[in-house]
Amino acid sequence: MVTTVKAALQEFIKQETSAGIVLFIAAVAAMIAVNSAFNPIYLAFLNIPVEVQFGALEIAKPLSLWINDGLMAIFFFLVGLEVKREIVEGQLSSIQQASLPAIAAVGGMAIPAAIFVWINIDMPQNLNGWAIPAATDIAFALGVLALLGKHAPLSLKILLLAIAIIDDIGAIIIIALFYTADVSTISLVLAAVGTIVLFTMNRLGVVRIASYVLVGTFLWICVLKSGVHATLAGVVAALAIPLSAKDGTSPLKHLEHILHPWTAFLVLPIFAFANAGVSLAGIQVSDLMAPLALGVAAGLVLGKQIGVFGFMFLATKLGLVQRPQGVSWVQLYGLACLTGIGFTMSLFIGNLAFVDPEQIETVKLGVISGSLISGVLGYCLLRFAPKHGYETIGAGTPKIA
């Protein structure tokens, strides 16, 4: 059992770290496209009108919104699968295991948001972006850990995964509560009916994935039309997928296995390509010091360090949790820096928070600069941190709390 868990963890980390490299390439490609002769083609590509109509039902959006509302629903569906599995039988299945990453994640969301609000307190038009620096991009963060090789012990990677999963849960709650437009009562009622059908299928022991996909698509359409962000439909549908079936199989794990490569190497890179393009024409140092960009960057760099590391340190000193085995305080501080790589999730929340193109461009500037600084700082700290009780893959399953 332990060997199987370790093999699955190693495969997951390897896949996520490779995804970080692909994400980086997609982001660079977007930057090149925006700042070159390909700019008109890039913008035209994002604004391609795409329309789907069935009788009176019509969904007409530019391609960029199909990516943000449609493809990202698949990503959030995968997040929902991971969250359910971890809570039921994984790293979040007991209070002891979940305590340290939960405390770290709470600090890593609260302090960055507070720093953003503090910097933008006199700019009310910017305050809707308070949640942007609260996010962590797990693929990029694990990509940096992969570059470190033996300098990053396995227990550190497990802790980062757990923090990121709890961070995703927080992001889902924030999107649901704070980034919802005017709602349509009829669409919400239909979405509730779809949700009831999904969980009834679960209770009745339905294991055919196609059935859940069909009802989940209906749910996505209803949520999209309701004014609540459509990606939340992916999370709800995922929570209804059975973790285990009577024949001993796991529909949830099967779906997770299938979706991981598609999400890592297609969905997220496409999102990054569509959203990471920042025009560098005329950018000056003063632009980085604008309250919106500075609030995002400072939240990611300083807020994550203070929140994640500070909360872990205090909780450990108070005896609430234990420091992970074989991990030094310097390494934990380096991990806290890596959680400041917001990128994908920060860009996603930024698109929900603002509609003004100028504000969105400023957010991108803050996200990219803050994520870059956090990544470089975290890498340097972990690369040159004193070797302290490194664990190997074969040394058994390390504890994180």
C-alpha positions as CSV (number, residue, x, y, z in Angstrom):
1,M,0.0,0.0,0.0
2,V,2.8,2.4,1.0
3,T,4.7,1.5,-2.2
4,T,1.6,2.2,-4.3
5,V,1.1,5.6,-2.7
6,K,4.7,6.6,-3.2
7,A,4.6,5.5,-6.8
8,A,1.4,7.5,-7.4
9,L,3.0,10.6,-5.7
10,Q,6.2,10.4,-7.7
11,E,4.2,10.1,-11.0
12,F,2.0,13.1,-9.9
13,I,5.0,15.2,-9.1
14,K,6.8,14.3,-12.3
15,Q,3.7,15.2,-14.4
16,E,3.1,18.5,-12.6
17,T,6.8,19.5,-12.8
18,S,6.8,18.8,-16.6
19,A,3.6,20.9,-16.8
20,G,5.4,23.8,-15.2
21,I,7.9,23.8,-18.0
22,V,5.2,23.7,-20.6
23,L,3.4,26.6,-18.8
24,F,6.5,28.6,-18.9
25,I,6.9,28.1,-22.6
26,A,3.3,29.1,-23.2
27,A,3.7,32.3,-21.1
28,V,6.9,33.2,-23.0
29,A,5.2,32.6,-26.3
30,A,2.3,34.9,-25.3
31,M,4.8,37.6,-24.3
32,I,6.6,37.3,-27.6
33,A,3.3,37.4,-29.6
34,V,2.1,40.5,-27.8
35,N,5.4,42.3,-28.2
36,S,6.2,41.5,-31.8
37,A,4.7,41.8,-35.3
38,F,2.4,38.9,-34.3
39,N,0.4,41.1,-32.0
40,P,-2.6,41.7,-34.4
41,I,-2.8,38.0,-35.1
42,Y,-2.6,37.1,-31.4
43,L,-5.4,39.6,-30.6
44,A,-7.5,38.4,-33.5
45,F,-7.1,34.9,-32.4
46,L,-8.3,35.6,-28.9
47,N,-11.3,37.5,-30.2
48,I,-12.5,34.9,-32.7
49,P,-16.3,34.7,-32.2
50,V,-17.5,31.2,-31.2
51,E,-21.2,30.5,-31.0
52,V,-23.1,27.4,-30.0
53,Q,-26.9,27.3,-30.4
54,F,-29.6,24.7,-29.7
55,G,-33.0,26.2,-30.4
56,A,-33.5,29.1,-28.0
57,L,-30.3,28.3,-26.0
58,E,-27.4,30.4,-27.3
59,I,-23.9,30.7,-26.0
60,A,-21.9,33.3,-28.0
61,K,-18.5,34.4,-26.7
62,P,-15.1,35.3,-28.0
63,L,-12.6,32.5,-27.9
64,S,-10.8,34.0,-24.9
65,L,-13.9,33.6,-22.8
66,W,-14.5,30.1,-24.0
67,I,-11.0,29.3,-22.7
68,N,-11.6,31.0,-19.4
69,D,-15.1,29.7,-18.8
70,G,-15.0,26.4,-20.6
71,L,-11.5,25.0,-20.6
72,M,-10.9,26.2,-17.1
73,A,-14.0,24.4,-15.9
74,I,-12.2,21.2,-16.9
75,F,-9.2,22.3,-14.7
76,F,-11.5,23.0,-11.8
77,F,-13.2,19.7,-12.3
78,L,-9.8,18.1,-11.9
79,V,-9.2,20.2,-8.8
80,G,-12.5,19.0,-7.4
81,L,-11.5,15.3,-8.0
82,E,-8.1,15.9,-6.2
83,V,-9.8,17.7,-3.3
84,K,-12.3,14.9,-2.7
85,R,-9.6,12.2,-2.9
86,E,-7.2,14.0,-0.5
87,I,-10.0,14.6,2.0
88,V,-11.3,11.1,1.9
89,E,-8.1,9.1,1.9
90,G,-5.1,11.4,1.2
91,Q,-3.0,14.0,2.9
92,L,-6.1,15.9,4.2
93,S,-7.9,12.8,5.6
94,S,-7.0,13.4,9.2
95,I,-6.6,16.5,11.4
96,Q,-3.0,15.6,12.2
97,Q,-2.1,15.5,8.5
98,A,-4.1,18.5,7.4
99,S,-3.2,20.9,10.3
100,L,0.1,22.2,9.1
101,P,-0.8,22.8,5.4
102,A,-4.2,24.2,6.4
103,I,-2.6,26.7,8.8
104,A,0.0,27.6,6.2
105,A,-2.6,28.0,3.4
106,V,-4.8,30.2,5.6
107,G,-1.9,32.5,6.3
108,G,-0.9,32.4,2.6
109,M,-4.3,33.7,1.6
110,A,-5.1,36.2,4.4
111,I,-1.8,38.1,4.6
112,P,-1.4,38.7,0.8
113,A,-4.9,39.9,0.6
114,A,-4.3,42.2,3.6
115,I,-1.2,43.6,2.0
116,F,-3.0,44.2,-1.3
117,V,-5.8,46.1,0.5
118,W,-3.4,48.1,2.5
119,I,-1.5,49.3,-0.6
120,N,-4.8,50.0,-2.5
121,I,-6.9,51.4,0.4
122,D,-7.0,54.8,-1.3
123,M,-7.9,53.3,-4.7
124,P,-11.4,51.9,-4.3
125,Q,-11.5,51.0,-8.0
126,N,-8.7,48.4,-7.3
127,L,-10.0,46.8,-4.2
128,N,-12.0,44.1,-6.0
129,G,-8.6,42.5,-6.8
130,W,-7.8,41.7,-3.2
131,A,-7.9,37.9,-3.8
132,I,-5.4,38.0,-6.8
133,P,-2.2,37.5,-4.7
134,A,-3.8,34.8,-2.5
135,A,-3.4,32.1,-5.2
136,T,-0.6,29.6,-5.8
137,D,0.3,27.9,-9.1
138,I,1.1,24.4,-8.2
139,A,2.5,23.4,-11.6
140,F,5.0,26.3,-11.6
141,A,6.0,25.8,-8.0
142,L,6.6,22.1,-8.4
143,G,8.5,22.9,-11.6
144,V,11.0,24.9,-9.5
145,L,11.2,22.1,-7.0
146,A,12.0,19.7,-9.9
147,L,15.0,21.8,-10.8
148,L,16.3,21.5,-7.3
149,G,16.5,17.7,-7.4
150,K,17.9,16.2,-4.2
151,H,18.0,19.7,-2.6
152,A,14.2,19.4,-2.1
153,P,13.3,16.5,0.2
154,L,10.1,14.5,-0.5
155,S,8.4,15.8,2.6
156,L,8.7,19.3,1.3
157,K,7.0,18.4,-2.0
158,I,4.2,16.7,-0.1
159,L,3.7,19.7,2.0
160,L,3.6,22.0,-1.0
161,L,1.0,19.8,-2.7
162,A,-1.2,19.8,0.4
163,I,-0.9,23.6,0.8
164,A,-1.8,24.1,-2.9
165,I,-4.8,21.8,-2.6
166,I,-6.2,23.8,0.4
167,D,-5.3,27.0,-1.4
168,D,-7.4,25.8,-4.4
169,I,-10.3,25.1,-2.0
170,G,-10.0,28.7,-0.7
171,A,-10.0,30.0,-4.3
172,I,-13.1,28.1,-5.1
173,I,-14.9,29.5,-2.1
174,I,-13.7,33.1,-2.9
175,I,-14.9,32.8,-6.5
176,A,-18.3,31.6,-5.4
177,L,-18.8,34.2,-2.7
178,F,-17.1,37.3,-4.1
179,Y,-16.9,37.1,-7.9
180,T,-20.5,36.3,-8.9
181,A,-22.4,38.7,-11.1
182,D,-26.2,39.4,-11.1
183,V,-27.8,36.0,-10.8
184,S,-30.6,34.4,-12.8
185,T,-33.0,32.6,-10.4
186,I,-34.3,30.2,-13.1
187,S,-30.8,29.2,-14.1
188,L,-29.8,28.7,-10.5
189,V,-32.9,26.5,-9.9
190,L,-32.0,24.4,-12.9
191,A,-28.4,24.2,-11.7
192,A,-29.7,22.9,-8.3
193,V,-31.7,20.3,-10.1
194,G,-28.6,19.2,-12.0
195,T,-26.7,19.0,-8.8
196,I,-29.3,16.9,-7.1
197,V,-29.3,14.5,-10.1
198,L,-25.5,14.1,-9.9
199,F,-25.5,13.3,-6.2
200,T,-28.5,11.0,-6.5
201,M,-26.6,9.1,-9.2
202,N,-23.7,8.8,-6.8
203,R,-26.0,7.4,-4.0
204,L,-27.6,4.9,-6.4
205,G,-24.2,3.6,-7.3
206,V,-24.0,4.8,-10.9
207,V,-20.4,4.4,-12.1
208,R,-20.7,5.2,-15.9
209,I,-18.6,8.3,-16.4
210,A,-20.6,9.3,-19.5
211,S,-23.7,9.8,-17.3
212,Y,-21.9,12.2,-15.1
213,V,-20.4,14.1,-18.0
214,L,-23.8,14.5,-19.6
215,V,-25.4,15.9,-16.4
216,G,-22.3,17.9,-15.6
217,T,-22.5,19.6,-19.0
218,F,-26.1,20.6,-18.3
219,L,-24.9,21.9,-14.9
220,W,-22.1,23.9,-16.6
221,I,-24.6,25.6,-19.0
222,C,-27.0,26.4,-16.2
223,V,-24.2,27.9,-14.0
224,L,-22.8,29.8,-17.0
225,K,-26.2,31.4,-17.6
226,S,-26.9,32.0,-13.9
227,G,-24.2,34.7,-13.3
228,V,-22.2,32.4,-11.0
229,H,-18.8,31.7,-12.6
230,A,-19.1,28.6,-14.7
231,T,-15.9,26.9,-13.5
232,L,-17.6,26.2,-10.2
233,A,-19.8,23.7,-12.0
234,G,-16.7,21.6,-12.6
235,V,-16.0,21.4,-8.8
236,V,-19.6,20.4,-8.0
237,A,-19.6,17.7,-10.7
238,A,-16.3,16.4,-9.5
239,L,-17.5,16.0,-5.9
240,A,-20.3,13.7,-7.2
241,I,-18.0,11.3,-8.9
242,P,-17.7,8.0,-6.9
243,L,-14.4,7.4,-5.3
244,S,-15.0,3.6,-5.3
245,A,-17.3,1.2,-6.9
246,K,-18.7,-2.2,-5.9
247,D,-16.3,-4.0,-8.3
248,G,-13.3,-2.5,-6.5
249,T,-12.6,0.1,-9.2
250,S,-12.3,3.9,-8.7
251,P,-14.2,6.0,-11.2
252,L,-12.7,9.2,-9.6
253,K,-9.1,8.0,-9.8
254,H,-9.7,6.8,-13.3
255,L,-10.9,10.2,-14.4
256,E,-8.1,11.9,-12.5
257,H,-5.6,9.7,-14.3
258,I,-7.1,10.5,-17.7
259,L,-7.5,14.2,-17.2
260,H,-4.1,15.0,-15.6
261,P,-2.1,15.0,-18.9
262,W,-4.8,16.8,-20.8
263,T,-5.1,19.5,-18.2
264,A,-1.4,19.9,-17.6
265,F,-0.3,19.9,-21.2
266,L,-3.2,21.4,-23.0
267,V,-5.8,23.3,-20.8
268,L,-3.4,25.3,-18.6
269,P,-0.9,26.1,-21.4
270,I,-3.7,27.4,-23.6
271,F,-5.0,29.5,-20.7
272,A,-1.5,30.8,-20.1
273,F,-1.0,31.7,-23.8
274,A,-4.4,33.5,-23.8
275,N,-3.8,35.4,-20.6
276,A,-0.1,36.0,-20.0
277,G,0.6,38.3,-22.8
278,V,1.7,41.7,-21.4
279,S,2.8,44.5,-23.7
280,L,6.2,45.9,-22.6
281,A,5.9,48.9,-24.9
282,G,6.5,52.0,-22.8
283,I,6.6,50.2,-19.5
284,Q,8.7,52.1,-16.9
285,V,9.7,51.4,-13.3
286,S,6.8,53.7,-12.2
287,D,4.3,51.2,-13.7
288,L,5.5,48.5,-11.4
289,M,5.0,50.9,-8.5
290,A,1.4,51.7,-9.4
291,P,-0.9,50.6,-6.5
292,L,-2.6,47.8,-8.4
293,A,0.6,46.2,-9.8
294,L,2.5,46.8,-6.5
295,G,-0.3,45.3,-4.4
296,V,-0.4,42.1,-6.5
297,A,3.4,41.8,-6.6
298,A,3.9,42.6,-2.9
299,G,1.1,40.3,-1.9
300,L,2.7,37.4,-3.8
301,V,6.3,38.1,-2.6
302,L,6.0,39.5,0.9
303,G,2.4,38.3,1.8
304,K,3.1,34.7,1.0
305,Q,6.4,34.6,2.9
306,I,4.9,36.3,5.9
307,G,1.6,34.3,5.8
308,V,2.8,30.8,4.9
309,F,6.1,30.8,6.9
310,G,4.9,33.0,9.7
311,F,1.8,30.9,10.4
312,M,3.8,27.7,10.2
313,F,6.5,29.0,12.6
314,L,4.0,30.3,15.1
315,A,1.8,27.2,15.0
316,T,5.0,25.0,15.5
317,K,6.2,27.1,18.4
318,L,2.8,27.0,20.1
319,G,2.8,23.2,19.8
320,L,-0.2,23.1,17.5
321,V,1.7,21.2,14.8
322,Q,5.1,19.6,14.2
323,R,7.7,20.6,11.7
324,P,8.0,18.1,8.8
325,Q,10.7,15.4,9.3
326,G,14.0,16.2,7.7
327,V,13.1,19.8,6.8
328,S,14.9,22.8,8.1
329,W,13.4,26.2,8.8
330,V,15.3,27.7,5.8
331,Q,13.7,25.1,3.6
332,L,10.3,25.9,4.9
333,Y,11.0,29.6,4.2
334,G,12.0,28.7,0.7
335,L,8.8,26.8,0.3
336,A,6.9,29.8,1.5
337,C,8.6,31.9,-1.2
338,L,7.5,29.3,-3.9
339,T,3.9,29.6,-2.9
340,G,4.2,33.2,-4.1
341,I,4.2,31.9,-7.7
342,G,0.6,32.8,-8.4
343,F,0.6,32.9,-12.2
344,T,-2.3,30.8,-13.6
345,M,-4.7,31.1,-10.6
346,S,-3.8,34.8,-10.0
347,L,-4.3,35.6,-13.7
348,F,-7.7,33.8,-13.6
349,I,-8.9,35.7,-10.5
350,G,-7.6,38.9,-12.1
351,N,-9.9,38.3,-15.1
352,L,-12.8,37.8,-12.7
353,A,-12.0,40.9,-10.7
354,F,-11.7,43.5,-13.5
355,V,-13.2,44.2,-16.9
356,D,-11.2,47.3,-17.7
357,P,-8.4,46.2,-20.1
358,E,-5.9,48.7,-18.6
359,Q,-6.5,47.2,-15.1
360,I,-6.1,43.7,-16.4
361,E,-2.8,44.6,-18.1
362,T,-1.6,46.1,-14.8
363,V,-2.6,42.9,-12.9
364,K,-0.7,40.8,-15.4
365,L,2.4,43.0,-14.8
366,G,2.1,42.5,-11.0
367,V,1.4,38.7,-11.3
368,I,4.3,38.0,-13.6
369,S,6.8,40.2,-11.7
370,G,5.7,38.9,-8.3
371,S,5.7,35.3,-9.4
372,L,9.2,35.6,-11.0
373,I,10.7,37.2,-7.9
374,S,9.1,34.5,-5.7
375,G,10.3,31.7,-7.9
376,V,13.9,32.9,-8.1
377,L,14.1,33.7,-4.4
378,G,12.6,30.3,-3.4
379,Y,14.9,28.4,-5.8
380,C,18.0,30.2,-4.4
381,L,17.0,29.6,-0.8
382,L,16.4,25.9,-1.3
383,R,19.4,25.4,-3.6
384,F,21.8,26.8,-1.1
385,A,20.0,25.8,2.1
386,P,22.1,23.7,4.5
387,K,21.6,20.0,4.0
388,H,19.5,19.0,7.0
389,G,18.2,15.4,7.3
390,Y,17.3,14.9,3.7
391,E,14.9,12.0,3.1
392,T,15.1,9.7,0.1
393,I,12.2,8.2,-1.8
394,G,13.0,4.8,-0.4
395,A,13.2,5.9,3.2
396,G,9.5,5.5,3.9
397,T,6.5,7.8,3.8
398,P,7.4,11.1,5.5
399,K,5.0,12.9,7.8
400,I,4.0,16.4,7.2
401,A,2.5,17.2,10.6
